[in-house]
Amino acid sequence: MRALRYLVAGAALCWLAGTPASRAAETMVQPPHQHWHSDGVFGTVDLASAQRGFQVYQGVCAMCHGMKLLSYRHLTGLGLTEEQVKAIAATVTVPLGTNDAGEPIEGPGLPSSRFRSPFTNDKAARAANNNALPPDLSVMVRARERGADYIYALLTGYTDPPAGMQMGAGMNYNTYFHGFQIAMPNPLYEGSVDYNDGTKATVAQMARDVTEFLTWSASPEMTERKQIGVRVILFLIFMTGITYALKRKVWAALH
């Protein structure tokens, strides 16, 4: 009977070793936890970092990745003025409808314009990216568990492949990508952008800043939502105290 139990246990272990979860663990490295300004109940987006992150998105990421859920007017939530937003929107060309002949016309973007996609369609995007489709980044932080940690790790995880590892054509080695081979080339190099505030644009700094920006883009209302939550909690605590005091007064009168 004992031998049978050992046999069953051994078979179970063999089965678990062959499950997708166990195989995925062999081809993935969990990203280290980073401290983010938005962590916790009282956490908020670091707007200075997020503004720098928008610069990284504009100067690097926007060449391949769109953010179709954002309009330029949303950038006022980063602390930019309306004039700054108008100037940013005007740097891109967007469809403005058709003329009297039914021909499409384009013009400078407006604050109400959506962020423009770098490609006209998915086929064009794949053709320019080794047949890989660059994902939209609007809510990328929410796309997976510990999204901010993963994005930061991915952007800083490019390195040379281990000796003897066979890389696919056009693929790049990344410690934190599933299977370790990713079609996206390393996008960040020191000095890739010139920060307006003079911050040194190291790879780690740019990765952190653009992750902060993507955290904001996934939840532009985060700061306001958390502030409302704090007010509600304080109100409930206050009302609990009032109710308790009233209860004691009523029961004291009855006794």
Residue pairs with C-beta under 8 A, 6 or more apart in sequence:
16 22
24 178
27 178
27 179
27 180
28 176
28 178
28 179
29 175
29 176
31 146
31 149
31 150
31 152
31 153
31 154
31 176
32 149
32 153
33 146
33 149
34 148
34 149
34 152
34 208
36 43
36 148
36 211
36 212
36 215
37 43
37 44
37 45
37 46
37 49
37 212
38 44
38 45
38 46
38 148
38 212
38 215
38 222
41 226
41 229
41 230
42 226
42 230
43 226
44 222
44 223
44 226
45 212
45 215
45 216
45 222
45 223
46 212
47 78
47 79
47 216
48 197
49 208
49 209
49 212
49 213
50 78
50 209
50 212
50 213
50 215
50 216
51 78
51 79
51 80
51 196
51 197
51 213
52 195
52 196
52 197
52 199
52 205
52 206
52 209
52 212
52 213
53 209
53 210
53 211
53 212
53 213
53 214
53 216
54 75
54 78
54 213
55 193
55 195
55 196
55 209
56 188
56 192
56 193
56 206
56 209
56 210
56 213
57 65
57 67
57 137
57 210
57 213
57 214
58 88
59 192
59 193
60 187
60 188
60 192
60 193
60 206
60 210
61 137
61 187
61 210
62 115
62 118
63 118
64 118
64 125
64 128
64 129
64 134
64 184
65 118
65 134
65 135
65 136
65 137
66 115
66 116
66 117
66 118
66 119
66 134
66 136
66 137
66 138
67 115
67 136
67 137
67 138
67 217
68 114
68 115
68 117
68 136
68 138
69 136
69 138
69 139
69 217
70 114
70 115
70 138
70 217
71 111
71 112
71 113
71 114
71 115
72 85
72 88
72 89
72 109
72 110
72 111
72 112
72 113
72 115
73 85
73 111
73 112
74 217
74 220
75 84
75 85
75 88
76 82
76 85
77 216
77 220
78 213
78 216
80 88
82 111
85 111
86 110
86 111
89 108
89 109
89 110
89 111
89 113
90 108
90 109
91 108
91 109
92 108
92 109
92 113
92 116
93 106
93 107
93 108
93 109
93 116
94 106
94 107
94 108
94 109
94 110
94 113
94 114
94 116
95 104
95 105
95 106
96 105
96 106
96 107
97 104
97 105
98 104
98 105
99 105
109 116
118 125
118 134
119 125
119 128
122 133
125 133
125 134
126 132
126 133
129 183
129 184
130 169
130 170
130 171
130 183
131 183
132 183
132 184
134 184
135 143
137 214
137 217
138 217
138 218
139 217
139 218
140 147
140 151
140 214
140 218
141 147
141 148
141 151
141 211
141 214
141 215
141 217
141 218
142 218
142 219
144 150
147 218
148 211
148 214
148 215
150 176
151 207
151 210
151 211
151 214
152 207
152 208
152 211
153 175
153 176
154 174
154 176
154 177
154 182
155 187
155 188
155 203
155 206
155 207
155 210
155 211
156 188
156 203
156 204
156 207
157 174
157 175
157 176
157 177
158 172
158 173
158 174
158 186
159 173
159 174
159 175
160 173
161 167
161 173
161 180
165 173
165 180
167 173
167 181
168 181
170 183
171 181
171 182
171 183
172 181
172 182
172 183
172 184
172 185
172 186
173 180
173 181
173 182
174 180
174 181
174 182
188 203
188 206
188 207
189 203
190 201
190 202
190 203
191 201
192 201
192 206
193 201
193 206
194 201
195 201
199 205
215 222
216 222
219 225
